Structures are given as C-alpha cells and as structure tokens.
Amino acid sequence: MMALVFLLLGYSGLVASISPHAIFPGVLLWELAAPHSSQKFTLIGATVILSVIIAYKMLGYWVFRGKVRHGEHHYH
C-alpha cells in the first residue's frame, strides 16, 4: 500500500513541476486541448459505452444470482 502511495506522490510531484507548461515552454496545456465539439463527442460516446458496459455487468449478475451460496467454497 505504501508503494502505491509513493508512486502516486511521485507522479503528483512530476505533474506539479511541469504544470502548466506541459509540452513546450510558453505553450499552455489549455491551448493544446481538443476543440469543444470533439470533447463533447467523446463525452457522449464514453457515456453510451459505459452505460452498455454497466448494463452488461448487471445482466451477468442477474443471470448468475443465487448460484453460489455464502459459505460454499470449492477448493481443489
């Protein structure tokens, strides 16, 4: 757990040290972002795909509900 914390702290320090001049000196990160229409298209696509994934997972849990009872373990 501590290794993950140190890894995240390291990346946080890296991001903080190069922000906001992430790519070239004098060019801000916000100037490099995609146009608003592209971001909106990506947001809509991600929303649709995530909804399909969540529905598929819920269907899987619904289909296999009650197949294994609490406390039953099959060790080989």
C-alpha positions in Angstrom: 0.0 0.0 0.0 2.8 2.4 0.8 4.4 1.7 -2.6 1.2 2.8 -4.3 1.2 5.9 -2.1 4.8 6.8 -3.0 4.1 6.1 -6.7 1.1 8.5 -6.7 3.1 11.1 -4.8 5.9 10.8 -7.3 3.6 11.3 -10.3 1.8 14.2 -8.5 5.2 15.9 -8.0 6.1 15.4 -11.6 2.8 16.9 -12.8 3.1 19.8 -10.4 6.6 20.6 -11.5 5.8 20.8 -15.3 2.3 22.3 -15.0 1.0 24.4 -16.8 3.8 24.3 -19.4 3.5 20.6 -20.1 4.8 20.4 -23.7 6.7 23.5 -24.8 7.8 26.5 -22.8 5.3 29.3 -23.5 2.5 26.9 -24.6 -0.1 26.3 -22.0 -1.8 22.9 -21.6 -5.2 24.6 -22.2 -4.0 25.8 -25.7 -3.2 22.2 -26.6 -6.6 20.8 -25.7 -9.0 19.4 -28.3 -11.8 21.6 -29.6 -15.0 21.8 -27.5 -17.0 19.9 -30.2 -14.5 16.9 -30.1 -14.6 16.8 -26.3 -18.4 16.8 -26.4 -18.4 13.9 -29.0 -16.0 11.9 -26.8 -18.1 12.6 -23.7 -21.3 11.3 -25.4 -19.5 8.3 -26.8 -18.0 7.4 -23.4 -21.4 7.8 -21.7 -23.0 5.4 -24.2 -20.2 2.8 -23.9 -20.1 3.0 -20.1 -23.9 2.6 -20.0 -23.6 -0.6 -22.2 -20.9 -2.0 -20.0 -22.8 -1.4 -16.8 -25.9 -2.9 -18.2 -24.0 -6.0 -19.4 -22.4 -6.4 -15.9 -25.8 -6.0 -14.2 -27.3 -8.6 -16.6 -24.4 -11.0 -15.7 -25.0 -10.6 -12.0 -28.8 -11.0 -12.5 -28.4 -14.2 -14.6 -26.0 -15.8 -12.1 -27.6 -14.7 -8.9 -28.2 -17.4 -6.3 -25.9 -19.9 -8.0 -23.4 -19.9 -5.1 -24.4 -19.7 -1.5 -22.5 -17.8 1.1 -20.0 -20.1 2.8 -19.7 -22.6 0.0 -16.2 -22.9 -1.3 -14.8 -25.3 -3.8 -11.1 -25.8 -3.3 -9.2 -28.3 -5.3 
